[in-house]
Amino acid sequence: MKLAIRYYTKSKKGNTYKIANFVSSKVNVPALDVSNNLEEEVETLLLINAMYAADIDKEVKTFLKDNKDKIKCLININSSASGASTLKAVKKVCDKYEIPVSDKEFHTVASWIFINKGRPNEDDFQKLEAFLKEVVNNG
């Protein structure tokens, strides 16, 4: 299976960055930020992102538009301090560009200032590892 990982974060050492590096280490695929377009068609794109001001960032939307013909299936992995998933926002953009999106997603709460301090934590990463085994190893 041709797999790629792209992520977007405003903080270069924050929660999304940590999640992207964890995913990369578990599936042995480099995690690149969304400024790196896909070089070829991928069977599965693991898109790692976060909620910003109740939406996904414009850089994620631009990446999806620019790579719409290279993504056979997108799997959304996300975190937010508010607890809100980005799946609906990602799916809205993907529907516009006819990018198939898996109903399976991984979402966790994340820390921000004093909210959800210490998250994602070891338990969250264990759940993420189990999710990856399900969606990457078993399709």
Secondary structure, DSSP 8 states (H G I E B T S, - for coil): --EEEEE--SSTTSHHHHHHHHHHHHHT--EEETTS--SS-BSEEEEEEE-BTTB--HHHHHHHHHTGGGBS-EEEEEEESS---SHHHHHHHHHHTT--EEEEEEEEE--BTTBTTT-S-HHHHHHHHHHHIIIII--
